[in-house]
Amino acid sequence: MTGRLYGIGLGPGDPELLTIKALRLIQAAPVVSYFAKAGRRGNARGIVDPWLTGAAIEVPLHYPMTTEHAFDSPVYVSVLAEFYEKAVASLSTHLDAGRDVALLAEGDPLFYGSFMHLYVRLRERFACEIVPGVTGMAGCSAAAGAPMTWGDDVLTVLPGTLPFAALVDKLKASDAAVVMKLGGNFAKVRLAFEEAGLLDRALYVERGTMARERVSPLKDKPEGPAPYFSLILLPGQGRRP
């Protein structure tokens, strides 16, 4: 019999925000795999550090690149496609041998995650199970103490990689919004909030639920790139009793 692939959501970063099911499966899995930037341990591995017993085989999957090229550039697409195929081959070795694999995913496995790229390549060959996790935006909303939606507000989730004009148009049409994938796109996204007339309402959250958590009005965030664990919240203002 072949092994089963588990896509395990780790939540927004606080090790105590794993679900009971996620923790049980991680500790029972003979193989634990996780994504990391080349030369680094990786955020996912750090989140589960308090919970691993040392009994599992660890399989780090090191990205060959992250932000060196635009995500839609031919170089990025080609290099990442090759990386995912190699990762599939690595995990398949264990699954074919009958070993279950817990593939760790920051936040939720099916929400802007790398897990999905391996899942769609493996699900026809192996049994798979998804364990949902608390999303990063939920963790950041809680850290900010900012209710995201009221009444019949419509929430829009945007990647900061969108073109400037698209960001402005979508923000203007939103009751409430979350903008992710900031990084080097931060200056563009901040300007889009200003152009949409929403700068004073927006909140910047960095490392929500984690050590060195930071919450501030977006207008007060200093210039420069935003770290990986950061996003911008535009809380809703809908109907309230």
C-alpha positions, 0 to 999 in steps of 0.5 A: 500500500502507498502512503497518504499525503496530508496537507497540514495547515499550520495557522498564521505563525503562533505554534499554539494556533495549530488545530488538534488534528494538525498536531496529532497528524504531524506527530504521528507522520513518519515523514514531515516535509516543509518548504524553505528558502535555500540556505534557511530553515524555513518558517513552517519548520520553525512553527512546529519546532515545539511539537516535533519529537525527532522521530520523523524523517524530515524532507525540506523542499528548498525554493531555488528562488523567491522574489528574485524575479517577478512571479509571472516572468518566464524565468520564474515560471520555468524554474519553479515548475522544475522545482515542483517536479523535483519536490514531487519526485522526492515525496513520491519516493516516500509515498511509494514506500508506504510512508505517510507524508505530512506536508506543512503549509503556513496558514491554510494549505489551499489559500495562496500556498505552495502546497497546492502545486504539489497537491495537484500533481500528486492527488491522482496517484496517492490518497490525500487529505487536507487539514485546514488551518487558520489563515494569516489574514484571520491571525492578523485581524485578531492581532489588530483587534479589527473586525473585518466585516460588519453586516453585509460587507463584502470582503475582497482579498487582493495580491499586492502583485496586481498592477497599480490601476487594478489595485486602485479599482478593486479597492475603490469597489471594496467594503473591506479588503485584505492585501497580501504578498507585499514584499517589494510591492509595498510602496505600490500598494500603499500608493494605491490605498492613497489613490483610492482615498482609503489610506486613513482607514487601512492598518498594516500588520507585520508578523501577526500572532508571532514574536515581534508582532507589529500593528500600525496605521498604514500611513505610519509604516516607514518606507521600504519593503515589507517582510514576508509575514505582513499584510494590509487590512481595510476593516469594513464599516457595514451595518451594525445593530 
